[in-house]
């Protein structure tokens, strides 16, 4: 069973003006599609890895479960496929977003003091990631929330990588230049600030509820 | 003498002097109040800690107009790349170096250590782009490689085309942000193709940088979008082989 590019849960223009439609189109049909194609090609010789499923493939990065000659390709493209599949779902029509509520809001306040303070930390992680990468809000093994950033297409599921803070992600932001350059050019902080307008807090809450039981929604 | 010397240093060097103004004023007051000899002895002992000279880097001018590399690299990209990206590396490097000097003066080793990431990112960014602008030339002035450089390329890769294909294959495969490099190995006397992540400078490998190609997405995205290989095909129309040859000559010295 080959991996497939998931459909976006909305139109390419839905996140305007915060994330432009041309970026969404290229990001989805070119960048994410390439990760899917490359992952399938790498796993052609290892069908048993395909059966692991995308989440467990990501968890296997940095372990001996992945054969040496495809380990890097799987890290880059398995990571890329999970990250973007996750990313499309934590965004939504800007008119939908009301901010966090319920259990996830309490958890945010417990970990960071307030939602605003969480955003400040998240923004710093996103702006401060040098080169390509992602910023994450996630649930750690002890059930607490934390913020981290990862390089390239790594993510917090890759617990066996030496520099990774292991977490189940509940919210993530792509800060590769392709995610914002057409509209924001070098102005990454402006992109990060605008992106909060399209965060799908319902999905974040669902991700959080699953993470508290140790499950990774996909 | 001390005041005049300090003013001379300030105005005649392109360095920034980090004062301890309070110490300076205390010295001057003492000089006036207590008599020249005593104050002079105290002032001379205060000089080493009174000021620190730190180097700052400057954004170099491009050797051509922003639009001069069209149609291979757009003027919009060149302007953003130079005025925003490279300028930010320069500004952030200078800031980090100033903070490092202050930390050194205080003996704050922990602080010095925490600054090394910023110095590496921004220092590398400055070094790399400083080289890059000189590695490019308007297409009307393009000349293919000749002489010893051509001979070395052909000795190793059979032909210029094969060199370019090999370089492009490796450089297109850079994951995330980074650079493709043609470098000179002083030990073996050979040319080498390699890639570096983020803004890590080639010099840390021991190779002498001759030609760099920036494959951070900001270097091509506005024009080529996700199609990095198209950018890599186009850029060879604006490579300044004369500059590459000059760098080779300098490297062999």
Interface residues (C-beta under 8 A of the other chain):
Chain A: X26 X30 X31 X34 X72 X76 X130 X131 X132 X133 X151 X152 X153 X176 X177 X178 X181 X182 X185 X186
Chain B: X80 X84 X85 X88 X117 X121 X175 X176 X177 X178 X197 X198 X199 X216 X217 X218 X221 X222 X225 X226
